[in-house]
């Protein structure tokens, strides 16, 4: 079964709306944090099996920026992959997820 994400993620005092955005597809990006708009933009082409790691990546950026932690972009990617794998192995993060505004995959319903 595919997990449906909530619409809002909170990092410290900031709340981010998690949305699909075509512009996030540029430069081979799966996602991006837009602080001015208060959004975490997820690429249109980012599927349910890629979403957990992509969201983790963007949340690490938001946490690092929000708490003034200096971290290289390559390290964000490695941390996102490792944390996603660990949390999935513990059953805390589902293998597949969709955004609150996405339709359910074929054969599934809410």
N, C-alpha and C positions, 0 to 999 in steps of 0.2 A: 504494500500500500504506500502511496506517495503522501508525504507530509506537506501540509499547507502552512507556510510561514505566516506569522502575524504581519501586519502592515508596518508597524513601527518598531525600531530597535533603539534602545537608549544606551548612550555611552556617556557616563558622568551626567552633567546637566543637559547635554544635547540629545535631542530626539531626531532620528533620521527615518524618513519614509522610504521603504524599499520598493523601488519601481523598475519597470522595464524601460529601456531607453536605447534607441538605435545608435545614438552617438557613442555609447560605451563600446560598440563594436570596432571603432577605429583603432588603428595601431595594434591590432591583435589583442585588444583588451577584453576581458570578460566582464569587468565592472570598474566602477570608480566612485569615490566619495565626492559629492558636491556640497561643500560646507555652506556656500552662499544660499543654495536652494534647500538645504537641510535634507538631502536625499542620498541614498546609496543606489546608484544606477547599475542595473544588471543588463548585460547585453541581450538583445532579442534572441540571439542564437545560443545562449547559455542554457543547456538542457537540464532536466531534473537530476541527472547523475553528476553534473558538474557544479550545481548550484551551491552545495554545502561548502566546498573548498573556496569557491569564488566569494561567497558571503564572508567566510572566515578571513580571507585575505583583506577584504575591505574593512571589516571590523578591526583587524589588527592595525590598519592605517589609522582608523578613527581613534582607537585607544591610544596609540603612540602619539598622535598629534594632540589629542585632548589632554594627555597627561605629560606632554613635553618630553617624550622619550625619543631619542635619536636612533633610527634604525634604517639600514640600507634596504632598498626595494627588493633585492634578491633574497635578503634574509626574511622579509615579510612573506615571500612566496614559500620559502622552506618551512617557516613556522606554520603557515596556513595548512600546508600539506601534512605536516606531522601532527598538528593538533586535530585536524579533521579525521585523520586515520585513527588516532588514539581515542577520540571521543566516539567515533563510529564503532570501534571494537568494544567499547564499554556499553554500547546501546544508547548513548546519550544524544547522538546526532544520527538521523536517519540517512540511509544510503541515497535515497531520492527525495527531493523536495521541490515544491513549486511556490511561486509567489502568491500572495493572497488574491491577486487579480488575474492569475493565469487560469485557463480552463483545466479541468482534470484531464489526465491522459485517457485515451480510449479504453473503455471497459471499466473505468473507475468513476465513482460519484462521491459527493460530499455528503 
